Amino acid sequence: MTGTALPSDHRVVVVGAGIGGLVSALLLACRGLPVTLVDAAPAPGGKMRQVMVDGAAIDAGPTVFTMRWVFDQILAEAGVKLEDQLRLAPLSVLARHAWRGQAQTLDLFADLQRSADAIARFSSPAEARRFLGFCAQAKKVYQTLEGPYIRSGRPSLLSMGLDLGPRGLGVLAGLGPFASLWRSLGRHFHDARLQQLFGRYATYCGASPWAAPATLMLVAQVELDGVWAVEGGMHAVALALAGLAQRKGVDMRCGQAVQEILVRQGRVCGVRLADGQALAADSVVFNGDAHALASGLLGEAARPATPPTARKDRSLSAVTWALRARSSGFPLVRHNVFFDADYRSEFDDIFRQQRLPRQGTVYVCAQDRDEIARAAGGDGAPERLLCLVNAPADGDQPAGAGARSFDPLETDPCEQRSLALLRQCGLNLQWEPHQAVRTTPQGFNTLFPATGGALYGRATHGWMSSFSRPSAASAIPGLFLAGGSVHPGPGVPMAAMSGRLAAATLLAHLDSTSRSRRVHISGGISTPSATTVPMA
């Protein structure tokens, strides 16, 4: 970052050591500000967490590392190189896909032509050509939105229109007026299985393909730009950022919950910890679900910071099983997706019926798998797996009639349905009770209060959803927001970008000449060496 000299006594408290909070704390400390980072959890990472299962550490949150340029630029601002902090291995197989009762599987590759050839064998040459057309349009959408949306603060319909210009507006208009992702996929693909496969991109934002905007096709380009495995798991990303932040002077306090954000005369003045200790601050960055503020969870004075999120607008939650299991019968790669027959019913169950899906897609991350689909050791020993099924985000309903408990009476049948789907696709898993840790929406709500277990903030439903997320600057002076529930959205790179935007916005507010102007992060996939943050 560049800019004018900053006051060295401007104290900042960052609440929440998830990826957004870690990035904000790191970048602010690099500008010379005194920063304290507080988190209730015993270790940094937030949703990027690990659980111990049968003596093994298993990633139990995000499992995919993409958009490397985001982290290259963040670490460049901190004066280091990504490759010196983390060991990354690019994946040639992005994911393996299977369908109930079908022997055919479909791999997508980092190489575009390899994927097209695989689709030609799986479906037809005509469908392969349609796939190439789909990817070409996804690339245009990504290139169109990267600057005006992903790297810009405070997007609005007006600012987006001005930033996009006639050419960018033309690209979006080509998707169809207010088209959903599912509708757009129907224009690109004739094979329903491919519509199902690429419709899953909506779930990356916690949404239904039938309600998510067609712009989410840009995920195809994100994956083609590279997917990596991280040595030590995704949690290693959080640990690397936390260690670097501490070396830059951040006072990190894990295991200390914040009970209240303090406000005096309409401006933030600090936080109060659960043990009663008060930490004075001139600015606070809140890296948690924005609804926690609006619900009063951080005190009445912080309620006006951001509008509440209605229950109906919540994104997907999940039921996950972190396992040490023996697998057989199906050649797992690192990322595997198993589809059931009726895809639409999955989202009707979750968003309309508010129940665990009867025909849910199962994602399996095989965390010991290498590029040739062998388990580490190759001797049938238990391997580390994370299995995930989408679920409704109502893990916070109060006790009483009709309350959801997500107890074994509900989750055991879901587990059995999921295992039956895996068997129908050829995969058999075996484990002992002590080799599994299950997390439900109720568990996620306990970990991330006020969310109901929603893992992505607001669901990205409809074209206006892109403008409904809070921006980095809250309605309370001195209080700034980061995390997957705020702009630019959920996912590890987007949450990291939110932390970068929060830091840049805070710094802009310290500069009286730029506090009223939009923050814009320079650089991007096309200019990976850019490291400055001009206040556009």
C-alpha positions as CSV (number, residue, x, y, z in Angstrom):
1,M,0.0,0.0,0.0
2,T,1.1,3.6,-0.6
3,G,-0.2,6.8,0.8
4,T,0.5,9.7,3.2
5,A,2.1,9.3,6.6
6,L,-0.2,7.6,9.1
7,P,-0.6,8.3,12.8
8,S,1.5,5.7,14.6
9,D,-0.8,5.8,17.7
10,H,-4.0,5.0,15.8
11,R,-5.0,1.8,17.6
12,V,-6.8,-1.0,15.7
13,V,-8.6,-4.0,17.2
14,V,-9.5,-6.8,14.7
15,V,-12.2,-9.1,15.9
16,G,-12.0,-12.5,14.4
17,A,-8.9,-14.4,13.1
18,G,-10.5,-15.8,10.0
19,I,-8.9,-15.2,6.6
20,G,-10.3,-11.7,6.3
21,G,-9.3,-10.6,9.8
22,L,-5.8,-12.1,9.3
23,V,-5.3,-10.1,6.1
24,S,-6.6,-6.9,7.6
25,A,-4.4,-7.2,10.7
26,L,-1.3,-8.0,8.6
27,L,-1.7,-5.2,6.1
28,L,-2.5,-2.6,8.8
29,A,0.5,-3.6,10.8
30,C,2.6,-3.3,7.7
31,R,1.6,0.3,7.6
32,G,2.8,0.9,11.1
33,L,-0.5,0.8,13.0
34,P,-0.6,-0.9,16.4
35,V,-3.0,-3.9,15.8
36,T,-4.5,-6.3,18.3
37,L,-6.2,-9.4,16.8
38,V,-8.7,-11.2,19.1
39,D,-10.5,-14.5,18.5
40,A,-12.6,-16.8,20.7
41,A,-11.1,-19.9,19.1
42,P,-7.9,-21.4,20.4
43,A,-6.2,-21.1,17.0
44,P,-6.5,-18.7,14.0
45,G,-8.4,-19.7,10.9
46,G,-12.1,-19.2,11.5
47,K,-13.9,-21.4,9.0
48,M,-10.5,-22.5,7.7
49,R,-10.3,-24.9,10.6
50,Q,-8.9,-28.4,11.2
51,V,-10.3,-31.1,13.5
52,M,-8.4,-34.0,15.0
53,V,-9.8,-37.4,14.1
54,D,-8.1,-40.5,15.3
55,G,-4.9,-38.7,15.8
56,A,-4.9,-37.0,12.3
57,A,-5.6,-33.3,11.4
58,I,-8.3,-33.0,8.8
59,D,-9.3,-29.8,7.0
60,A,-13.0,-29.4,8.1
61,G,-13.7,-26.1,6.2
62,P,-12.6,-24.8,2.9
63,T,-10.5,-27.4,0.9
64,V,-9.8,-25.6,-2.4
65,F,-7.0,-23.0,-3.0
66,T,-7.7,-20.8,-6.0
67,M,-7.1,-17.2,-7.2
68,R,-3.5,-17.4,-6.2
69,W,-2.9,-13.8,-7.4
70,V,-4.9,-12.5,-4.5
71,F,-2.4,-14.0,-2.0
72,D,0.6,-13.2,-4.2
73,Q,-0.4,-9.5,-4.0
74,I,-1.3,-9.5,-0.2
75,L,2.1,-11.1,0.7
76,A,3.9,-8.8,-1.7
77,E,2.5,-5.9,0.3
78,A,3.9,-7.5,3.4
79,G,7.3,-7.7,1.7
80,V,7.4,-11.5,1.3
81,K,6.8,-14.1,-1.4
82,L,4.0,-16.6,-1.3
83,E,6.3,-19.5,-2.2
84,D,8.5,-18.7,0.8
85,Q,5.5,-19.0,3.1
86,L,3.6,-22.0,1.7
87,R,4.2,-25.1,-0.4
88,L,1.6,-25.4,-3.1
89,A,1.1,-28.2,-5.7
90,P,-1.0,-27.4,-8.8
91,L,-3.7,-30.0,-9.5
92,S,-4.0,-31.3,-13.0
93,V,-7.3,-33.0,-12.2
94,L,-9.7,-30.3,-10.8
95,A,-12.4,-32.7,-9.8
96,R,-13.8,-36.1,-10.5
97,H,-17.6,-36.4,-11.0
98,A,-19.9,-39.4,-10.7
99,W,-23.6,-40.0,-11.0
100,R,-25.9,-42.5,-9.2
101,G,-25.9,-45.9,-11.0
102,Q,-23.7,-44.8,-13.9
103,A,-20.3,-46.4,-14.6
104,Q,-19.1,-43.3,-16.4
105,T,-17.2,-40.6,-14.5
106,L,-16.1,-37.2,-15.8
107,D,-12.8,-35.5,-14.8
108,L,-12.3,-31.8,-15.4
109,F,-8.7,-30.7,-15.9
110,A,-6.6,-27.6,-15.5
111,D,-6.0,-28.0,-19.2
112,L,-9.0,-26.7,-21.1
113,Q,-8.6,-29.0,-24.1
114,R,-8.2,-32.1,-21.9
115,S,-11.5,-31.3,-20.3
116,A,-13.1,-30.8,-23.7
117,D,-11.8,-34.1,-24.9
118,A,-13.1,-35.8,-21.7
119,I,-16.5,-34.3,-22.3
120,A,-16.5,-35.5,-25.9
121,R,-16.0,-39.0,-24.7
122,F,-18.4,-38.7,-21.8
123,S,-21.2,-37.0,-23.7
124,S,-20.6,-36.0,-27.3
125,P,-18.3,-33.9,-29.5
126,A,-21.1,-31.4,-29.9
127,E,-21.3,-31.0,-26.1
128,A,-17.5,-30.6,-26.0
129,R,-17.8,-27.6,-28.4
130,R,-20.6,-26.2,-26.2
131,F,-18.3,-26.5,-23.2
132,L,-15.6,-24.5,-25.0
133,G,-18.1,-21.8,-25.8
134,F,-19.3,-21.8,-22.1
135,C,-15.7,-21.4,-20.9
136,A,-15.1,-18.6,-23.4
137,Q,-18.1,-16.7,-22.1
138,A,-17.1,-17.4,-18.5
139,K,-13.7,-15.9,-19.1
140,K,-15.2,-12.7,-20.5
141,V,-17.5,-12.5,-17.5
142,Y,-14.6,-12.9,-15.1
143,Q,-12.4,-10.4,-16.9
144,T,-15.4,-8.0,-17.0
145,L,-16.2,-8.2,-13.3
146,E,-12.7,-8.6,-11.7
147,G,-11.9,-4.9,-11.5
148,P,-15.4,-3.2,-11.2
149,Y,-16.7,-5.7,-8.6
150,I,-14.1,-8.0,-7.0
151,R,-11.4,-5.4,-6.5
152,S,-13.6,-2.4,-5.8
153,G,-15.3,-1.2,-2.6
154,R,-18.9,-0.1,-2.3
155,P,-20.3,-1.4,-5.6
156,S,-23.7,-0.2,-6.7
157,L,-25.7,-0.4,-9.8
158,L,-24.6,3.1,-10.8
159,S,-20.9,2.6,-10.0
160,M,-20.9,-0.8,-11.8
161,G,-22.5,0.7,-14.9
162,L,-20.0,3.5,-15.0
163,D,-17.0,1.1,-14.3
164,L,-18.1,-1.5,-16.8
165,G,-18.8,0.9,-19.7
166,P,-20.6,-0.1,-22.9
167,R,-18.4,-3.1,-23.6
168,G,-18.7,-4.6,-20.1
169,L,-22.4,-4.0,-20.0
170,G,-22.6,-5.8,-23.4
171,V,-20.8,-8.9,-22.0
172,L,-23.3,-9.1,-19.1
173,A,-26.3,-8.4,-21.4
174,G,-25.1,-11.4,-23.4
175,L,-26.0,-13.7,-20.5
176,G,-29.7,-12.8,-20.9
177,P,-31.7,-10.2,-19.0
178,F,-31.7,-11.3,-15.3
179,A,-30.9,-14.9,-16.3
180,S,-30.3,-17.5,-13.5
181,L,-27.3,-19.7,-13.7
182,W,-29.5,-22.7,-14.4
183,R,-31.2,-21.0,-17.3
184,S,-27.9,-19.9,-18.7
185,L,-26.6,-23.5,-18.4
186,G,-29.6,-24.7,-20.3
187,R,-28.6,-22.5,-23.2
188,H,-25.0,-23.9,-23.2
189,F,-25.5,-27.6,-22.6
190,H,-28.0,-30.2,-23.8
191,D,-26.7,-33.0,-21.5
192,A,-28.5,-32.6,-18.1
193,R,-25.5,-34.1,-16.3
194,L,-23.3,-31.2,-17.5
195,Q,-26.0,-28.7,-16.4
196,Q,-25.9,-30.4,-13.0
197,L,-22.1,-30.3,-12.9
198,F,-21.7,-26.6,-13.7
199,G,-24.8,-25.7,-11.7
200,R,-22.8,-26.7,-8.6
201,Y,-20.9,-23.5,-9.0
202,A,-23.8,-21.7,-7.3
203,T,-23.2,-23.7,-4.1
204,Y,-19.7,-22.1,-3.9
205,C,-21.6,-19.0,-2.9
206,G,-24.2,-20.9,-0.8
207,A,-26.9,-20.5,-3.4
208,S,-29.3,-22.5,-5.5
209,P,-28.5,-22.8,-9.3
210,W,-32.1,-21.9,-10.0
211,A,-31.9,-18.6,-8.1
212,A,-28.2,-17.6,-8.5
213,P,-27.2,-15.1,-11.2
214,A,-25.7,-16.4,-14.4
215,T,-22.5,-14.4,-13.7
216,L,-21.4,-17.2,-11.3
217,M,-20.3,-19.1,-14.4
218,L,-17.1,-17.1,-13.9
219,V,-16.1,-19.9,-11.4
220,A,-15.1,-21.9,-14.5
221,Q,-12.4,-19.4,-15.3
222,V,-11.3,-19.2,-11.7
223,E,-10.7,-22.9,-11.7
224,L,-9.0,-22.9,-15.1
225,D,-6.6,-20.2,-13.7
226,G,-5.4,-22.9,-11.3
227,V,-6.4,-25.0,-8.3
228,W,-3.7,-26.0,-5.8
229,A,-3.2,-28.4,-2.9
230,V,-1.5,-26.8,0.1
231,E,1.0,-28.8,2.1
232,G,-0.3,-29.0,5.6
233,G,-3.9,-28.4,4.4
234,M,-5.8,-25.2,4.0
235,H,-5.4,-24.5,7.7
236,A,-1.7,-23.9,6.9
237,V,-2.7,-20.8,5.0
238,A,-4.2,-19.3,8.1
239,L,-1.2,-20.3,10.2
240,A,1.2,-18.8,7.7
241,L,-0.7,-15.5,7.7
242,A,-1.0,-15.5,11.5
243,G,2.8,-16.1,11.9
244,L,3.6,-13.4,9.4
245,A,1.2,-10.9,11.1
246,Q,2.9,-11.6,14.5
247,R,6.3,-11.0,13.0
248,K,5.0,-7.7,11.7
249,G,3.9,-6.7,15.2
250,V,0.3,-7.8,15.5
251,D,-0.7,-8.7,19.1
252,M,-2.6,-11.9,18.5
253,R,-4.9,-13.1,21.3
254,C,-6.6,-16.4,20.6
255,G,-9.0,-18.0,23.1
256,Q,-10.4,-14.6,24.1
257,A,-14.0,-13.9,23.0
258,V,-15.3,-10.4,22.4
259,Q,-18.5,-9.7,24.2
260,E,-19.2,-6.2,23.0
261,I,-18.0,-3.5,20.6
262,L,-17.9,-0.3,22.4
263,V,-19.3,2.9,21.0
264,R,-18.9,6.4,22.5
265,Q,-20.7,9.5,21.0
266,G,-21.6,7.6,17.9
267,R,-18.0,6.3,17.2
268,V,-16.2,3.1,17.9
269,C,-13.9,3.3,20.9
270,G,-12.9,-0.3,21.6
271,V,-14.1,-3.7,22.5
272,R,-14.9,-5.5,25.8
273,L,-13.8,-9.1,26.2
274,A,-15.8,-11.9,27.8
275,D,-13.6,-11.7,30.9
276,G,-14.6,-8.0,31.3
277,Q,-11.3,-6.5,30.0
278,A,-11.7,-3.5,27.8
279,L,-9.4,-2.9,24.8
280,A,-9.4,0.7,23.7
281,A,-9.3,1.3,19.9
282,D,-9.6,4.1,17.5
283,S,-10.8,1.7,14.8
284,V,-12.3,-1.8,14.9
285,V,-12.4,-4.3,12.0
286,F,-15.1,-6.9,12.6
287,N,-14.3,-10.1,10.8
288,G,-17.4,-12.2,11.5
289,D,-20.9,-12.6,10.1
290,A,-22.4,-9.2,9.6
291,H,-25.7,-10.4,11.0
292,A,-24.0,-10.9,14.4
293,L,-23.8,-7.1,14.7
294,A,-27.3,-6.5,13.5
295,S,-28.7,-9.1,15.9
296,G,-27.1,-7.4,18.9
297,L,-24.7,-10.2,19.6
298,L,-21.9,-7.7,20.0
299,G,-24.0,-5.2,22.0
300,E,-26.8,-2.9,21.4
301,A,-24.6,0.0,20.3
302,A,-23.3,-2.0,17.4
303,R,-26.7,-3.0,16.0
304,P,-26.9,0.0,13.5
305,A,-23.7,-1.0,11.9
306,T,-25.3,-3.0,9.1
307,P,-28.8,-4.3,8.2
308,P,-29.9,-7.7,9.5
309,T,-30.0,-10.8,7.3
310,A,-33.5,-12.4,7.2
311,R,-33.7,-16.1,7.7
312,K,-35.0,-16.6,4.2
313,D,-32.0,-14.9,2.8
314,R,-29.4,-17.1,4.5
315,S,-27.0,-19.1,2.4
316,L,-26.5,-22.9,2.5
317,S,-25.2,-24.6,5.6
318,A,-23.9,-28.2,5.6
319,V,-23.6,-31.5,7.4
320,T,-20.0,-32.6,7.2
321,W,-18.2,-35.8,8.3
322,A,-14.5,-35.6,8.9
323,L,-13.3,-39.2,8.6
324,R,-10.4,-41.6,8.9
325,A,-11.9,-44.2,6.7
326,R,-10.9,-47.1,4.4
327,S,-12.1,-46.6,0.9
328,S,-12.5,-49.1,-2.0
329,G,-14.1,-49.5,-5.3
330,F,-13.8,-46.0,-6.7
331,P,-10.6,-44.2,-7.8
332,L,-10.8,-41.1,-5.6
333,V,-8.8,-38.0,-6.5
334,R,-8.4,-35.1,-4.2
335,H,-11.8,-33.5,-5.1
336,N,-14.8,-35.7,-5.9
337,V,-18.4,-34.9,-6.5
338,F,-21.2,-37.5,-6.4
339,F,-24.6,-36.5,-7.9
340,D,-28.0,-38.0,-7.3
341,A,-30.8,-38.2,-9.9
342,D,-33.0,-35.3,-9.1
343,Y,-30.8,-32.2,-8.7
344,R,-33.7,-29.7,-8.3
345,S,-35.2,-31.6,-5.4
346,E,-32.0,-30.9,-3.4
347,F,-32.5,-27.2,-3.4
348,D,-36.3,-27.4,-3.0
349,D,-35.7,-29.5,0.1
350,I,-33.2,-27.0,1.5
351,F,-34.6,-23.6,0.6
352,R,-38.3,-24.4,0.5
353,Q,-38.9,-27.3,2.8
354,Q,-36.1,-26.4,5.2
355,R,-35.0,-30.0,5.6
356,L,-32.0,-32.1,4.8
357,P,-32.1,-33.1,1.2
358,R,-33.5,-36.5,0.2
359,Q,-31.3,-36.6,-2.9
360,G,-28.3,-34.5,-1.9
361,T,-25.0,-34.1,-3.7
362,V,-22.1,-35.5,-1.8
363,Y,-18.6,-33.9,-2.0
364,V,-15.6,-35.9,-0.8
365,C,-12.2,-34.3,-0.3
366,A,-9.6,-37.1,-0.2
367,Q,-6.8,-35.2,1.6
368,D,-4.2,-37.9,1.2
369,R,-4.6,-38.4,-2.5
370,D,-2.0,-37.6,-5.1
371,E,-2.4,-36.9,-8.8
372,I,-2.6,-40.5,-9.9
373,A,-5.6,-41.2,-7.5
374,R,-3.7,-43.4,-5.0
375,A,-4.1,-43.1,-1.3
376,A,-0.9,-42.2,0.5
377,G,0.8,-45.5,1.3
378,G,-1.5,-47.4,-1.1
379,D,-2.1,-50.3,1.5
380,G,-5.7,-49.8,2.3
381,A,-4.9,-48.0,5.5
382,P,-7.4,-45.3,6.7
383,E,-7.2,-42.0,4.8
384,R,-8.3,-38.5,5.7
385,L,-11.7,-37.6,4.1
386,L,-14.1,-34.7,4.4
387,C,-17.6,-35.6,3.2
388,L,-20.1,-32.7,2.8
389,V,-23.9,-32.5,2.1
390,N,-25.6,-29.2,1.7
391,A,-28.2,-28.3,4.4
392,P,-30.6,-25.6,5.5
393,A,-29.2,-22.8,7.7
394,D,-31.6,-23.1,10.6
395,G,-29.3,-24.4,13.3
396,D,-30.3,-21.6,15.7
397,Q,-34.0,-22.2,16.1
398,P,-34.9,-21.9,19.8
399,A,-36.0,-24.9,21.8
400,G,-39.7,-25.7,21.6
401,A,-42.3,-27.0,19.3
402,G,-41.0,-27.5,15.7
403,A,-37.4,-26.7,16.7
404,R,-34.6,-28.3,14.7
405,S,-32.1,-30.3,16.7
406,F,-30.1,-31.9,13.9
407,D,-29.7,-34.9,16.2
408,P,-29.0,-38.4,15.1
409,L,-32.7,-39.0,14.4
410,E,-32.3,-36.5,11.5
411,T,-28.7,-36.7,10.5
412,D,-28.3,-40.5,10.6
413,P,-30.8,-41.1,7.8
414,C,-29.0,-38.3,5.8
415,E,-25.7,-40.1,6.4
416,Q,-27.2,-43.4,5.2
417,R,-28.6,-41.8,2.1
418,S,-25.2,-40.3,1.3
419,L,-23.4,-43.6,1.8
420,A,-26.0,-45.3,-0.4
421,L,-25.3,-42.8,-3.2
422,L,-21.6,-43.3,-2.8
423,R,-22.1,-47.1,-3.1
424,Q,-24.2,-46.7,-6.2
425,C,-21.3,-44.8,-7.7
426,G,-18.9,-47.5,-6.7
427,L,-17.3,-46.1,-3.5
428,N,-17.4,-48.0,-0.3
429,L,-16.2,-46.4,3.0
430,Q,-15.6,-48.1,6.3
431,W,-14.7,-46.4,9.6
432,E,-15.1,-46.9,13.3
433,P,-17.1,-44.4,15.5
434,H,-13.9,-42.9,16.9
435,Q,-12.7,-42.2,13.4
436,A,-15.4,-39.6,12.6
437,V,-16.4,-36.1,13.6
438,R,-19.8,-34.8,12.4
439,T,-20.7,-31.1,12.2
440,T,-24.3,-30.0,11.6
441,P,-25.8,-26.6,11.0
442,Q,-26.4,-26.4,14.8
443,G,-22.7,-27.0,15.3
444,F,-21.7,-24.4,12.7
445,N,-24.0,-21.9,14.4
446,T,-22.2,-22.6,17.7
447,L,-18.9,-22.0,16.0
448,F,-20.1,-18.9,14.1
449,P,-22.9,-17.4,16.2
450,A,-25.9,-15.6,14.7
451,T,-25.6,-17.5,11.4
452,G,-27.9,-20.4,11.9
453,G,-25.0,-22.3,10.4
454,A,-25.0,-20.4,7.1
455,L,-21.5,-20.7,5.7
456,Y,-21.6,-18.0,3.1
457,G,-23.5,-15.0,4.6
458,R,-26.4,-14.1,2.4
459,A,-27.4,-16.5,-0.4
460,T,-26.4,-15.1,-3.8
461,H,-29.9,-15.2,-5.1
462,G,-31.0,-12.8,-7.9
463,W,-29.1,-10.1,-9.7
464,M,-29.4,-7.6,-6.9
465,S,-27.8,-9.9,-4.4
466,S,-24.4,-8.7,-5.5
467,F,-25.2,-5.3,-4.1
468,S,-26.9,-6.5,-0.9
469,R,-23.8,-7.5,1.0
470,P,-22.4,-4.9,3.4
471,S,-19.3,-3.0,2.3
472,A,-16.1,-2.5,4.3
473,A,-17.3,0.7,5.8
474,S,-20.2,0.2,8.3
475,A,-22.7,2.8,9.3
476,I,-20.8,3.4,12.6
477,P,-17.7,5.6,12.2
478,G,-14.5,3.7,12.9
479,L,-16.1,0.2,12.5
480,F,-15.1,-1.7,9.4
481,L,-16.2,-5.1,8.1
482,A,-14.4,-8.1,6.6
483,G,-15.2,-11.7,6.0
484,G,-17.3,-13.9,3.7
485,S,-20.6,-12.2,4.6
486,V,-19.5,-8.8,3.2
487,H,-18.4,-7.6,-0.2
488,P,-17.0,-9.2,-2.4
489,G,-18.4,-12.4,-1.1
490,P,-17.6,-15.9,0.3
491,G,-14.8,-18.3,-0.4
492,V,-11.2,-18.1,0.7
493,P,-9.8,-15.6,-1.9
494,M,-12.9,-13.4,-1.7
495,A,-12.7,-13.3,2.1
496,A,-9.0,-12.4,1.8
497,M,-9.9,-9.7,-0.6
498,S,-12.5,-8.4,1.9
499,G,-9.8,-8.1,4.5
500,R,-7.7,-6.2,2.0
501,L,-10.5,-3.8,1.2
502,A,-11.3,-3.3,4.9
503,A,-7.7,-2.3,5.5
504,A,-7.6,0.0,2.5
505,T,-10.9,1.6,3.5
506,L,-9.7,2.2,7.1
507,L,-6.5,3.8,5.7
508,A,-8.5,5.9,3.4
509,H,-10.6,7.2,6.3
510,L,-7.3,8.3,8.0
511,D,-6.6,10.4,4.9
512,S,-9.0,13.3,4.9
513,T,-8.4,13.8,1.2
514,S,-9.7,10.3,0.2
515,R,-12.1,9.1,2.9
516,S,-15.2,9.9,0.7
517,R,-13.8,8.2,-2.3
518,R,-14.2,4.6,-3.4
519,V,-11.4,2.2,-2.6
520,H,-10.1,0.2,-5.5
521,I,-7.5,-2.6,-5.3
522,S,-5.1,-2.5,-8.3
523,G,-3.7,-5.5,-10.1
524,G,-5.5,-8.8,-10.7
525,I,-5.0,-12.0,-12.6
526,S,-3.7,-10.1,-15.6
527,T,-1.2,-8.0,-13.6
528,P,0.0,-10.2,-10.7
529,S,2.9,-7.9,-9.8
530,A,0.7,-4.9,-8.9
531,T,0.8,-4.2,-5.1
532,T,-0.4,-0.7,-4.6
533,V,-3.9,0.3,-3.4
534,P,-4.9,3.6,-5.0
535,M,-7.9,5.3,-3.6
536,A,-10.0,5.6,-6.7
